Each structure stands twice: as C-alpha cells, then as structure tokens.
Amino acid sequence: MSQFFAKSNKIRFERYNKLYHDENMSWGEIAKLFDTYPNRVRRDAHKLGVKSRDKSEAQKVALSEGRQSHPTEGKKQSQATKNKISESQGQVWDTLTAEDRERRSKIGVEAWNKKTDSERADFFKRSQEAIQRASQHGSKVELFLFDNLVQNGYRVDKHKEHLLQNERFHIDLYVPSCRVAIEVDGPIHFEPLFGQEKLEKRQALDQAKNGLILSAGMALIRVRLNKRESQRYLRTIWSNVSDILNKVEDKFPPKHERYFEI
C-alpha cells in the first residue's frame, strides 16, 4: 500500500485514470487493489485532478459491470412513469456542459476501440440485419408514428407502393386524408456509415423520391433521426408531425410549401 502512494503524482494519476475511467473500476475496487480504503484513493485521485463519475454515470457503470441490478428490473411501470423518467433523463443531458458531453463521447470511443475484430464484425452484422428488418417491417420510429397516427384517428398506409411513378420506391407512411407522405431517415441517409459513395447514391435516390412525391400532389414530411431514439425524443417527433398534419388539414399548402423536415 505504502509503495503505491510513494510513487510520483504522474504515475498515480495515470494509474487512477486507467483503472477508474478506462477499466470502469469503482473506488472500492481500486482500494482493494491497493489494500486500503475507498476514501483514501478517492481523495488522492481528486487532488491529482481525476474526476469521479456523477451519480447517473456511476449507476450506469455499476449496471454494465454487473455490480448491481437495475432497480426496476422485473417491475412494470406505467407509461406516465416512463414518460416522467425519460423527461428527467433528457433534462440532465440538456444541462451537461460541453466538457461533460465530450468526456462521455470519449468514453464511448475508447470502449469501441477496446472491442476485438470479431466483436466489431458481430456489431456490423447485427446492424445490417436491423436495417434489413426495418426496411421490411418499419423502424422503431415508423412503428411509433404509425401507432400514434392510428390512435389519433388517422388511416395510415405503411410502406405504401404504387403511389409513385417509379415502382422501386415505396412510402414509409402515407396519410390519405391529408395527402401527406412521411419518410423516416436513419443515419445511413446522411452519414457515410458504409462509405461516401453509398451515401451519395442514397441521397440521390432520396432527392428523386422527394420529386416524385411532391409532383404527385402530396405533402412530404421527412423525419431526420440525428439523436438516440429515447422516449422523450420520440414524443418530440410526434409533436412536430402532429403540428404539421394539423396545419395541412386546416389548409393544404401550395406546391412550393409542401416539403417539411424535422
């Protein structure tokens, strides 16, 4: 124990960072490693500039490392409770400083870099399978919007074909009573996840599809998914879609005002 605390500040700082931030060990686990008590290593680390995780981060790490079980595991919660939780989590994220967000992003990058080649290959395989399932049955956001539209009394056609001149294209969601097409765009529509060439081809197809939809006399809502699909984010999307539908129902817009992007 005394040998470690006798080492230089630089060595102790690097060791704390590696164990606490890179390997996600708790102060209690680190203390056992050095045969001392948690408060001593925590205080020493803080003096050297090593920041502790906030309560939310600490709980996430403890859950991911299996040190504790989720407090709601096995319990059913009402939708109102889920909404309240997601709003609270969203507010926490909104109040994070740029430094905190950058640090969390760095942790994610470091976790990715630690994955083996086989783990990365498995991740990409599952991603491709998820994309294929979404193209056949609809993404999580499509299904969420579909359910909300139906619950609000709209008739909705999902993956509607034969509405456009080019039969290769289908419309993700179509609301006949409003003449509104809704397209849900995941990151592959605006990020080079599978290479720049494929992205440019995808965007060219999207532009062609936009032209066909608008020239067919429909209004078009494109939902651009640029955030994690939390319940709070889904509710925000629905609120925006609902507002646009109400405006279109009230007065169908002229041709040059029929394109909406969320």
ZADO-1210 file (C-alpha; in nm, 4 decimals, padded with zeros to 6 digits):
<atoms>
<atom x="00.0000" y="00.0000" z="00.0000" code="MET" pos="1"/>
<atom x="00.2709" y="00.2495" z="00.1029" code="SER" pos="2"/>
<atom x="00.4723" y="00.1715" z="-00.2085" code="GLN" pos="3"/>
<atom x="00.1945" y="00.2896" z="-00.4417" code="PHE" pos="4"/>
<atom x="00.1279" y="00.6170" z="-00.2570" code="PHE" pos="5"/>
<atom x="00.5006" y="00.6844" z="-00.2571" code="ALA" pos="6"/>
<atom x="00.5058" y="00.6891" z="-00.6386" code="LYS" pos="7"/>
<atom x="00.5100" y="01.0162" z="-00.8322" code="SER" pos="8"/>
<atom x="00.1944" y="01.2199" z="-00.8956" code="ASN" pos="9"/>
<atom x="00.2144" y="01.1410" z="-01.2684" code="LYS" pos="10"/>
<atom x="00.2286" y="00.7654" z="-01.2148" code="ILE" pos="11"/>
<atom x="-00.0584" y="00.7704" z="-00.9634" code="ARG" pos="12"/>
<atom x="-00.2686" y="00.9961" z="-01.1917" code="PHE" pos="13"/>
<atom x="-00.2218" y="00.7674" z="-01.4925" code="GLU" pos="14"/>
<atom x="-00.2946" y="00.4577" z="-01.2821" code="ARG" pos="15"/>
<atom x="-00.6177" y="00.6056" z="-01.1413" code="TYR" pos="16"/>
<atom x="-00.7332" y="00.7144" z="-01.4851" code="ASN" pos="17"/>
<atom x="-00.6692" y="00.3722" z="-01.6337" code="LYS" pos="18"/>
<atom x="-00.8433" y="00.1803" z="-01.3579" code="LEU" pos="19"/>
<atom x="-01.1337" y="00.4190" z="-01.2977" code="TYR" pos="20"/>
<atom x="-01.2137" y="00.5607" z="-01.6424" code="HIS" pos="21"/>
<atom x="-01.0704" y="00.3065" z="-01.8865" code="ASP" pos="22"/>
<atom x="-01.1457" y="-00.0148" z="-01.6962" code="GLU" pos="23"/>
<atom x="-01.4603" y="00.1201" z="-01.5206" code="ASN" pos="24"/>
<atom x="-01.3491" y="00.0042" z="-01.1742" code="MET" pos="25"/>
<atom x="-01.5113" y="00.1617" z="-00.8697" code="SER" pos="26"/>
<atom x="-01.3133" y="00.3418" z="-00.5996" code="TRP" pos="27"/>
<atom x="-01.3938" y="00.0485" z="-00.3711" code="GLY" pos="28"/>
<atom x="-01.2419" y="-00.1999" z="-00.6151" code="GLU" pos="29"/>
<atom x="-00.9348" y="00.0185" z="-00.6637" code="ILE" pos="30"/>
<atom x="-00.8957" y="00.0486" z="-00.2858" code="ALA" pos="31"/>
<atom x="-00.8952" y="-00.3311" z="-00.2511" code="LYS" pos="32"/>
<atom x="-00.6304" y="-00.3497" z="-00.5209" code="LEU" pos="33"/>
<atom x="-00.4040" y="-00.1243" z="-00.3137" code="PHE" pos="34"/>
<atom x="-00.5093" y="-00.2773" z="00.0204" code="ASP" pos="35"/>
<atom x="-00.6562" y="00.0464" z="00.1552" code="THR" pos="36"/>
<atom x="-00.9960" y="00.2119" z="00.1962" code="TYR" pos="37"/>
<atom x="-01.2062" y="00.3863" z="-00.0769" code="PRO" pos="38"/>
<atom x="-01.1973" y="00.7384" z="00.0654" code="ASN" pos="39"/>
<atom x="-00.8192" y="00.7414" z="00.0639" code="ARG" pos="40"/>
<atom x="-00.7832" y="00.6593" z="-00.3067" code="VAL" pos="41"/>
<atom x="-01.0773" y="00.8877" z="-00.3949" code="ARG" pos="42"/>
<atom x="-00.9263" y="01.1833" z="-00.2099" code="ARG" pos="43"/>
<atom x="-00.5828" y="01.1162" z="-00.3575" code="ASP" pos="44"/>
<atom x="-00.7252" y="01.0897" z="-00.7077" code="ALA" pos="45"/>
<atom x="-00.9253" y="01.4117" z="-00.6705" code="HIS" pos="46"/>
<atom x="-00.6153" y="01.6004" z="-00.5568" code="LYS" pos="47"/>
<atom x="-00.4418" y="01.4819" z="-00.8734" code="LEU" pos="48"/>
<atom x="-00.7311" y="01.6009" z="-01.0925" code="GLY" pos="49"/>
<atom x="-00.9118" y="01.2709" z="-01.1553" code="VAL" pos="50"/>
<atom x="-01.2871" y="01.3397" z="-01.1593" code="LYS" pos="51"/>
<atom x="-01.5388" y="01.0998" z="-01.0100" code="SER" pos="52"/>
<atom x="-01.8416" y="00.9951" z="-01.2088" code="ARG" pos="53"/>
<atom x="-02.1682" y="01.1681" z="-01.1273" code="ASP" pos="54"/>
<atom x="-02.4479" y="00.9592" z="-00.9735" code="LYS" pos="55"/>
<atom x="-02.6059" y="00.8751" z="-01.3089" code="SER" pos="56"/>
<atom x="-02.2788" y="00.7657" z="-01.4685" code="GLU" pos="57"/>
<atom x="-02.1816" y="00.5629" z="-01.1625" code="ALA" pos="58"/>
<atom x="-02.5106" y="00.3731" z="-01.1732" code="GLN" pos="59"/>
<atom x="-02.4763" y="00.3002" z="-01.5459" code="LYS" pos="60"/>
<atom x="-02.1250" y="00.1653" z="-01.4989" code="VAL" pos="61"/>
<atom x="-02.2320" y="-00.0453" z="-01.1997" code="ALA" pos="62"/>
<atom x="-02.5163" y="-00.1937" z="-01.4042" code="LEU" pos="63"/>
<atom x="-02.2999" y="-00.2602" z="-01.7089" code="SER" pos="64"/>
<atom x="-02.0290" y="-00.4228" z="-01.4965" code="GLU" pos="65"/>
<atom x="-02.2832" y="-00.6352" z="-01.3090" code="GLY" pos="66"/>
<atom x="-02.2061" y="-00.4846" z="-00.9692" code="ARG" pos="67"/>
<atom x="-02.5751" y="-00.4139" z="-00.9084" code="GLN" pos="68"/>
<atom x="-02.9108" y="-00.4955" z="-01.0667" code="SER" pos="69"/>
<atom x="-03.1410" y="-00.2359" z="-01.2118" code="HIS" pos="70"/>
<atom x="-03.3873" y="-00.1022" z="-00.9501" code="PRO" pos="71"/>
<atom x="-03.6806" y="-00.1519" z="-01.1893" code="THR" pos="72"/>
<atom x="-03.5783" y="-00.4982" z="-01.3097" code="GLU" pos="73"/>
<atom x="-03.8826" y="-00.7255" z="-01.3116" code="GLY" pos="74"/>
<atom x="-04.1180" y="-00.4361" z="-01.2338" code="LYS" pos="75"/>
<atom x="-04.3826" y="-00.2976" z="-01.4671" code="LYS" pos="76"/>
<atom x="-04.4122" y="00.0787" z="-01.4902" code="GLN" pos="77"/>
<atom x="-04.6991" y="00.2867" z="-01.6217" code="SER" pos="78"/>
<atom x="-04.6460" y="00.4893" z="-01.9386" code="GLN" pos="79"/>
<atom x="-04.6807" y="00.8079" z="-01.7324" code="ALA" pos="80"/>
<atom x="-04.3950" y="00.6945" z="-01.5082" code="THR" pos="81"/>
<atom x="-04.1810" y="00.6059" z="-01.8110" code="LYS" pos="82"/>
<atom x="-04.2500" y="00.9478" z="-01.9618" code="ASN" pos="83"/>
<atom x="-04.1533" y="01.1184" z="-01.6370" code="LYS" pos="84"/>
<atom x="-03.8274" y="00.9232" z="-01.6185" code="ILE" pos="85"/>
<atom x="-03.7338" y="00.9968" z="-01.9792" code="SER" pos="86"/>
<atom x="-03.8088" y="01.3681" z="-01.9355" code="GLU" pos="87"/>
<atom x="-03.5884" y="01.3752" z="-01.6267" code="SER" pos="88"/>
<atom x="-03.3057" y="01.1988" z="-01.8088" code="GLN" pos="89"/>
<atom x="-03.3420" y="01.4362" z="-02.1021" code="GLY" pos="90"/>
<atom x="-03.3203" y="01.7377" z="-01.8745" code="GLN" pos="91"/>
<atom x="-02.9997" y="01.6014" z="-01.7207" code="VAL" pos="92"/>
<atom x="-02.8485" y="01.5690" z="-02.0689" code="TRP" pos="93"/>
<atom x="-02.9624" y="01.9196" z="-02.1634" code="ASP" pos="94"/>
<atom x="-02.7783" y="02.0669" z="-01.8643" code="THR" pos="95"/>
<atom x="-02.4473" y="01.8891" z="-01.9302" code="LEU" pos="96"/>
<atom x="-02.1579" y="02.1153" z="-02.0161" code="THR" pos="97"/>
<atom x="-01.9749" y="02.0775" z="-02.3469" code="ALA" pos="98"/>
<atom x="-01.6827" y="01.9346" z="-02.1494" code="GLU" pos="99"/>
<atom x="-01.9018" y="01.6656" z="-01.9892" code="ASP" pos="100"/>
<atom x="-02.0535" y="01.5697" z="-02.3238" code="ARG" pos="101"/>
<atom x="-01.7093" y="01.5486" z="-02.4805" code="GLU" pos="102"/>
<atom x="-01.5884" y="01.3293" z="-02.1936" code="ARG" pos="103"/>
<atom x="-01.8844" y="01.0927" z="-02.2326" code="ARG" pos="104"/>
<atom x="-01.8242" y="01.0774" z="-02.6065" code="SER" pos="105"/>
<atom x="-01.4573" y="00.9962" z="-02.5430" code="LYS" pos="106"/>
<atom x="-01.5564" y="00.7115" z="-02.3106" code="ILE" pos="107"/>
<atom x="-01.7747" y="00.5676" z="-02.5883" code="GLY" pos="108"/>
<atom x="-01.4908" y="00.5919" z="-02.8426" code="VAL" pos="109"/>
<atom x="-01.2498" y="00.4244" z="-02.6006" code="GLU" pos="110"/>
<atom x="-01.4993" y="00.1438" z="-02.5365" code="ALA" pos="111"/>
<atom x="-01.5311" y="00.0904" z="-02.9143" code="TRP" pos="112"/>
<atom x="-01.1532" y="00.0867" z="-02.9583" code="ASN" pos="113"/>
<atom x="-01.1282" y="-00.1883" z="-02.6944" code="LYS" pos="114"/>
<atom x="-01.3539" y="-00.4213" z="-02.8924" code="LYS" pos="115"/>
<atom x="-01.1905" y="-00.7096" z="-03.0743" code="THR" pos="116"/>
<atom x="-01.2183" y="-00.7532" z="-03.4509" code="ASP" pos="117"/>
<atom x="-01.4754" y="-01.0308" z="-03.4010" code="SER" pos="118"/>
<atom x="-01.6853" y="-00.8109" z="-03.1689" code="GLU" pos="119"/>
<atom x="-01.6830" y="-00.5308" z="-03.4243" code="ARG" pos="120"/>
<atom x="-01.7725" y="-00.7702" z="-03.7055" code="ALA" pos="121"/>
<atom x="-02.0634" y="-00.9027" z="-03.4981" code="ASP" pos="122"/>
<atom x="-02.1804" y="-00.5459" z="-03.4317" code="PHE" pos="123"/>
<atom x="-02.1819" y="-00.4605" z="-03.8032" code="PHE" pos="124"/>
<atom x="-02.3589" y="-00.7876" z="-03.8840" code="LYS" pos="125"/>
<atom x="-02.6351" y="-00.7107" z="-03.6344" code="ARG" pos="126"/>
<atom x="-02.6573" y="-00.3542" z="-03.7681" code="SER" pos="127"/>
<atom x="-02.7083" y="-00.4810" z="-04.1227" code="GLN" pos="128"/>
<atom x="-02.9730" y="-00.7261" z="-04.0038" code="GLU" pos="129"/>
<atom x="-03.1528" y="-00.4457" z="-03.8161" code="ALA" pos="130"/>
<atom x="-03.1502" y="-00.2285" z="-04.1290" code="ILE" pos="131"/>
<atom x="-03.2956" y="-00.5150" z="-04.3334" code="GLN" pos="132"/>
<atom x="-03.5699" y="-00.5766" z="-04.0749" code="ARG" pos="133"/>
<atom x="-03.6520" y="-00.2058" z="-04.0699" code="ALA" pos="134"/>
<atom x="-03.6808" y="-00.1962" z="-04.4490" code="SER" pos="135"/>
<atom x="-03.9337" y="-00.4818" z="-04.4357" code="GLN" pos="136"/>
<atom x="-04.1338" y="-00.4044" z="-04.1237" code="HIS" pos="137"/>
<atom x="-04.0519" y="-00.0435" z="-04.0383" code="GLY" pos="138"/>
<atom x="-03.8107" y="00.1128" z="-03.7945" code="SER" pos="139"/>
<atom x="-03.8900" y="00.1769" z="-03.4282" code="LYS" pos="140"/>
<atom x="-03.9755" y="00.5386" z="-03.5127" code="VAL" pos="141"/>
<atom x="-04.2012" y="00.4360" z="-03.8032" code="GLU" pos="142"/>
<atom x="-04.3921" y="00.1976" z="-03.5782" code="LEU" pos="143"/>
<atom x="-04.4164" y="00.4632" z="-03.3063" code="PHE" pos="144"/>
<atom x="-04.5573" y="00.7183" z="-03.5521" code="LEU" pos="145"/>
<atom x="-04.7909" y="00.4599" z="-03.7040" code="PHE" pos="146"/>
<atom x="-04.9357" y="00.3741" z="-03.3615" code="ASP" pos="147"/>
<atom x="-04.9823" y="00.7402" z="-03.2688" code="ASN" pos="148"/>
<atom x="-05.1451" y="00.8247" z="-03.6007" code="LEU" pos="149"/>
<atom x="-05.3920" y="00.5366" z="-03.5659" code="VAL" pos="150"/>
<atom x="-05.4649" y="00.6272" z="-03.2026" code="GLN" pos="151"/>
<atom x="-05.5480" y="00.9800" z="-03.3185" code="ASN" pos="152"/>
<atom x="-05.7984" y="00.8589" z="-03.5745" code="GLY" pos="153"/>
<atom x="-05.5918" y="00.8673" z="-03.8943" code="TYR" pos="154"/>
<atom x="-05.5994" y="00.5953" z="-04.1539" code="ARG" pos="155"/>
<atom x="-05.2384" y="00.5117" z="-04.2357" code="VAL" pos="156"/>
<atom x="-05.0835" y="00.3046" z="-04.5138" code="ASP" pos="157"/>
<atom x="-04.7463" y="00.1599" z="-04.4172" code="LYS" pos="158"/>
<atom x="-04.4793" y="00.1020" z="-04.6848" code="HIS" pos="159"/>
<atom x="-04.7313" y="00.2049" z="-04.9457" code="LYS" pos="160"/>
<atom x="-04.6432" y="00.1021" z="-05.3022" code="GLU" pos="161"/>
<atom x="-04.7775" y="00.2005" z="-05.6452" code="HIS" pos="162"/>
<atom x="-04.8361" y="00.5633" z="-05.5453" code="LEU" pos="163"/>
<atom x="-04.5316" y="00.6866" z="-05.7351" code="LEU" pos="164"/>
<atom x="-04.4325" y="00.6566" z="-06.0995" code="GLN" pos="165"/>
<atom x="-04.1140" y="00.4727" z="-06.0086" code="ASN" pos="166"/>
<atom x="-04.2318" y="00.1427" z="-05.8591" code="GLU" pos="167"/>
<atom x="-03.8950" y="00.0826" z="-05.6918" code="ARG" pos="168"/>
<atom x="-03.9999" y="00.3380" z="-05.4308" code="PHE" pos="169"/>
<atom x="-04.2486" y="00.2855" z="-05.1510" code="HIS" pos="170"/>
<atom x="-04.3636" y="00.5458" z="-04.8990" code="ILE" pos="171"/>
<atom x="-04.2825" y="00.4705" z="-04.5346" code="ASP" pos="172"/>
<atom x="-04.6129" y="00.6096" z="-04.4020" code="LEU" pos="173"/>
<atom x="-04.8944" y="00.7653" z="-04.6030" code="TYR" pos="174"/>
<atom x="-05.1953" y="00.9502" z="-04.4576" code="VAL" pos="175"/>
<atom x="-05.4579" y="00.9579" z="-04.7370" code="PRO" pos="176"/>
<atom x="-05.6984" y="01.2029" z="-04.5707" code="SER" pos="177"/>
<atom x="-05.4250" y="01.4701" z="-04.5602" code="CYS" pos="178"/>
<atom x="-05.2342" y="01.3612" z="-04.8711" code="ARG" pos="179"/>
<atom x="-04.9217" y="01.3518" z="-04.6565" code="VAL" pos="180"/>
<atom x="-04.6263" y="01.1158" z="-04.7054" code="ALA" pos="181"/>
<atom x="-04.3919" y="01.0592" z="-04.4115" code="ILE" pos="182"/>
<atom x="-04.0362" y="00.9365" z="-04.4668" code="GLU" pos="183"/>
<atom x="-03.8204" y="00.8326" z="-04.1698" code="VAL" pos="184"/>
<atom x="-03.4483" y="00.8726" z="-04.2366" code="ASP" pos="185"/>
<atom x="-03.1930" y="00.6952" z="-04.0203" code="GLY" pos="186"/>
<atom x="-02.8233" y="00.7913" z="-04.0124" code="PRO" pos="187"/>
<atom x="-02.7471" y="00.5986" z="-04.3343" code="ILE" pos="188"/>
<atom x="-02.9310" y="00.8783" z="-04.5194" code="HIS" pos="189"/>
<atom x="-02.6886" y="01.1500" z="-04.4071" code="PHE" pos="190"/>
<atom x="-02.3756" y="00.9864" z="-04.2638" code="GLU" pos="191"/>
<atom x="-02.1163" y="00.7772" z="-04.4559" code="PRO" pos="192"/>
<atom x="-02.1658" y="00.4693" z="-04.2382" code="LEU" pos="193"/>
<atom x="-02.0953" y="00.2386" z="-04.5321" code="PHE" pos="194"/>
<atom x="-01.8729" y="00.4722" z="-04.7309" code="GLY" pos="195"/>
<atom x="-01.9089" y="00.8073" z="-04.9082" code="GLN" pos="196"/>
<atom x="-02.0063" y="00.6524" z="-05.2426" code="GLU" pos="197"/>
<atom x="-02.3032" y="00.4666" z="-05.0954" code="LYS" pos="198"/>
<atom x="-02.4105" y="00.7786" z="-04.9065" code="LEU" pos="199"/>
<atom x="-02.4127" y="00.9864" z="-05.2260" code="GLU" pos="200"/>
<atom x="-02.6186" y="00.7193" z="-05.4055" code="LYS" pos="201"/>
<atom x="-02.8647" y="00.7094" z="-05.1135" code="ARG" pos="202"/>
<atom x="-02.9039" y="01.0876" z="-05.1118" code="GLN" pos="203"/>
<atom x="-02.9551" y="01.0938" z="-05.4891" code="ALA" pos="204"/>
<atom x="-03.2353" y="00.8384" z="-05.4511" code="LEU" pos="205"/>
<atom x="-03.3875" y="01.0441" z="-05.1678" code="ASP" pos="206"/>
<atom x="-03.3901" y="01.3546" z="-05.3889" code="GLN" pos="207"/>
<atom x="-03.5523" y="01.1603" z="-05.6728" code="ALA" pos="208"/>
<atom x="-03.8136" y="01.0255" z="-05.4326" code="LYS" pos="209"/>
<atom x="-03.8836" y="01.3758" z="-05.2983" code="ASN" pos="210"/>
<atom x="-03.9517" y="01.4965" z="-05.6518" code="GLY" pos="211"/>
<atom x="-04.1876" y="01.2089" z="-05.7296" code="LEU" pos="212"/>
<atom x="-04.3848" y="01.2550" z="-05.4058" code="ILE" pos="213"/>
<atom x="-04.4226" y="01.6318" z="-05.4448" code="LEU" pos="214"/>
<atom x="-04.5039" y="01.6137" z="-05.8161" code="SER" pos="215"/>
<atom x="-04.7794" y="01.3622" z="-05.7319" code="ALA" pos="216"/>
<atom x="-04.9578" y="01.6376" z="-05.5364" code="GLY" pos="217"/>
<atom x="-04.8673" y="01.5180" z="-05.1889" code="MET" pos="218"/>
<atom x="-04.7070" y="01.6991" z="-04.8972" code="ALA" pos="219"/>
<atom x="-04.3917" y="01.5369" z="-04.7595" code="LEU" pos="220"/>
<atom x="-04.2560" y="01.5171" z="-04.4058" code="ILE" pos="221"/>
<atom x="-03.9009" y="01.3881" z="-04.3722" code="ARG" pos="222"/>
<atom x="-03.8056" y="01.2860" z="-04.0185" code="VAL" pos="223"/>
<atom x="-03.4284" y="01.3042" z="-03.9793" code="ARG" pos="224"/>
<atom x="-03.3101" y="01.0813" z="-03.6939" code="LEU" pos="225"/>
<atom x="-02.9980" y="01.2507" z="-03.5610" code="ASN" pos="226"/>
<atom x="-03.0349" y="01.1595" z="-03.1943" code="LYS" pos="227"/>
<atom x="-03.0647" y="00.8483" z="-02.9835" code="ARG" pos="228"/>
<atom x="-03.4221" y="00.7177" z="-03.0013" code="GLU" pos="229"/>
<atom x="-03.5252" y="00.7890" z="-02.6418" code="SER" pos="230"/>
<atom x="-03.8911" y="00.8091" z="-02.5391" code="GLN" pos="231"/>
<atom x="-03.8509" y="01.1828" z="-02.4949" code="ARG" pos="232"/>
<atom x="-03.7123" y="01.2183" z="-02.8478" code="TYR" pos="233"/>
<atom x="-03.9951" y="01.0077" z="-02.9925" code="LEU" pos="234"/>
<atom x="-04.2555" y="01.2274" z="-02.8216" code="ARG" pos="235"/>
<atom x="-04.0891" y="01.5381" z="-02.9663" code="THR" pos="236"/>
<atom x="-04.1023" y="01.3878" z="-03.3156" code="ILE" pos="237"/>
<atom x="-04.4698" y="01.3024" z="-03.2768" code="TRP" pos="238"/>
<atom x="-04.5486" y="01.6528" z="-03.1523" code="SER" pos="239"/>
<atom x="-04.3844" y="01.8047" z="-03.4619" code="ASN" pos="240"/>
<atom x="-04.5548" y="01.5614" z="-03.7008" code="VAL" pos="241"/>
<atom x="-04.8912" y="01.6236" z="-03.5349" code="SER" pos="242"/>
<atom x="-04.8497" y="02.0020" z="-03.5651" code="ASP" pos="243"/>
<atom x="-04.7694" y="01.9732" z="-03.9367" code="ILE" pos="244"/>
<atom x="-05.0665" y="01.7437" z="-04.0010" code="LEU" pos="245"/>
<atom x="-05.2990" y="01.9885" z="-03.8269" code="ASN" pos="246"/>
<atom x="-05.1717" y="02.2737" z="-04.0435" code="LYS" pos="247"/>
<atom x="-05.2067" y="02.0694" z="-04.3631" code="VAL" pos="248"/>
<atom x="-05.5581" y="01.9598" z="-04.2669" code="GLU" pos="249"/>
<atom x="-05.6542" y="02.3179" z="-04.1944" code="ASP" pos="250"/>
<atom x="-05.5250" y="02.4391" z="-04.5305" code="LYS" pos="251"/>
<atom x="-05.3377" y="02.2282" z="-04.7841" code="PHE" pos="252"/>
<atom x="-05.0207" y="02.4227" z="-04.8689" code="PRO" pos="253"/>
<atom x="-04.9251" y="02.5493" z="-05.2143" code="PRO" pos="254"/>
<atom x="-04.6786" y="02.3427" z="-05.4155" code="LYS" pos="255"/>
<atom x="-04.3639" y="02.5278" z="-05.3049" code="HIS" pos="256"/>
<atom x="-04.4542" y="02.4858" z="-04.9339" code="GLU" pos="257"/>
<atom x="-04.5280" y="02.1127" z="-04.9211" code="ARG" pos="258"/>
<atom x="-04.1893" y="01.9900" z="-04.8022" code="TYR" pos="259"/>
<atom x="-04.1259" y="01.9671" z="-04.4276" code="PHE" pos="260"/>
<atom x="-03.8176" y="01.8400" z="-04.2474" code="GLU" pos="261"/>
<atom x="-03.7971" y="01.7509" z="-03.8783" code="ILE" pos="262"/>
</atoms>
